[in-house]
Amino acid sequence: NEVTRTPFQVQKQKEIEANASSYINSRKEEIINDVKNNPNHSLRRELNWEATLPRKSTELARKEIEQQHIENMSGGDWHNNSKLLSFNKNLENNKDKKHVVFIDSKTQRSALTNMFKEMGYTQNQIKNLASTTTSITGSEMAARVKDFQSGKIPILMIDKNSSTGYNLQQGDFLHVLGTPQDASIYLQSQGRVDTMTRKGDVEVRTYKYKDNPVEQASWNDLENQIKLLKATSPGMVVGE
C-alpha cells in the first residue's frame, strides 16, 4: 500500500526543519547545564567529559530532532498518519482475521495501541513481541505466540528481533508498517507467518510513503537484496 503523507505530516515536517537550528542550540545549552549541575550524570563518566560535552550535547539534541521526524512519519496521532489510516481501513475490513504487524519504533507502537483501543480491541486482544519497543522476556513471548496460535488473541506486533524463531503460521495477514533494515529480516518475518503448510494463504501488505525519498531509497535497496536472494537462495523467498 503506497500512501502519500497527510497535509498534517507535511506541515509538521516543515515545522521541525524550520525550528531545528534553534531547537538544537537551546537543547545543547540545557543539556550542558544539566550535566554540569549533576555530578551523577552519565556524560560525566569519561575523564575528559568537559572537553567532549559540547559535541556530545549537540549530538543528543540532533537525535531528538531525528526522533521528532520518526514520530511524524511512523507514529503520532494515527488520525493524521497516512500509513496508519491505510492499515486501519484494512483492519476494519478484516476484523475476523488474525494479523501480525511488523513495527520498528516505540512511537509506532504507541500510535497503534491508541488506534486499536479506539477500534474496540481490548488489551487482551493485542499482544506485543517487539522487544525493541518494550521490555519483554522470552517466556512472555512464547506464551503470547501460543495464545495467538490457539486463537485467543487476533493481533501480534513483531519487530526485527522477534521476526525469527516463532511459528506464527496461524496468521492471515502480515502488515509491514515499519521499514525492515535488510532483506533477511523482511523475509524471516514473512516466514514466521507463511510456512510451507500455509503457503498461499497469507497476505503480506507493506505500507510505504511514495513521497518520502529516504524511505523509498530504503525499500529500493531492500527489493534489490530480495532479487539477489531469489537468484542465489530461492528457498528463502516466500512463494518461490
HUCOR-V414502 format. One record per backbone hydrogen bond with DSSP energy under -0.5 kcal/mol. NH is the residue of the N-H (numbers start at 1). CO is the residue of the C=O. Records with the same first field share a line. If there is no record, write none. Layout:
BEGIN
NH: CO  CO
END
This chain:
BEGIN
3: 1  208
10: 6
11: 7
12: 8
13: 9
14: 10
15: 11
16: 12
17: 13
18: 14
19: 15
20: 16  17
23: 19
24: 20
25: 21
26: 22
27: 23
28: 24
29: 25
30: 26
31: 27
32: 28
33: 29
34: 30
35: 31
36: 32
37: 33
38: 34  35
39: 37
41: 38
44: 41
45: 42
49: 46
51: 48
52: 48
53: 49
56: 52
57: 53
58: 54
59: 55
60: 56
61: 57
62: 58
63: 59
64: 60
65: 61
66: 62
67: 63
68: 64
69: 65
70: 66
71: 67
72: 68
73: 69
74: 70
75: 70  71
78: 76
80: 77
81: 78
82: 80
85: 81
86: 82
87: 83
88: 84
89: 85
90: 86
91: 87
92: 88
93: 89
94: 91
95: 92
97: 94
99: 154
100: 173
101: 156
102: 100  175
103: 101  158
109: 105
110: 106
111: 107
112: 108
113: 109
114: 110
115: 111
116: 112
117: 113
118: 114
119: 115
120: 117
121: 116
125: 122
126: 122  123
127: 155
129: 157
131: 129
133: 130
134: 130
141: 137
142: 138
143: 139
144: 140
145: 141
146: 142
147: 143
148: 144
149: 145
150: 146
151: 147  148
152: 147
153: 147
154: 125
155: 125
156: 99
157: 127
158: 101
163: 159
168: 166  192
171: 168
172: 98
173: 98
174: 203
175: 100
176: 174  205
177: 102  175
178: 102
180: 178
186: 182
187: 183
188: 184
189: 185
190: 186
191: 187
192: 188
193: 189  190
194: 190
195: 193
198: 195
199: 196
201: 198
203: 172
204: 202
205: 174  203
207: 176
208: 1  206
210: 3  208
211: 3
212: 209
213: 211
216: 212
217: 213
218: 214
219: 215
220: 216
221: 217
222: 218
223: 219
224: 220
225: 221
226: 222
227: 223
228: 224
229: 225
230: 226
231: 227
232: 228
233: 229
236: 233
237: 234
238: 236
240: 237
END
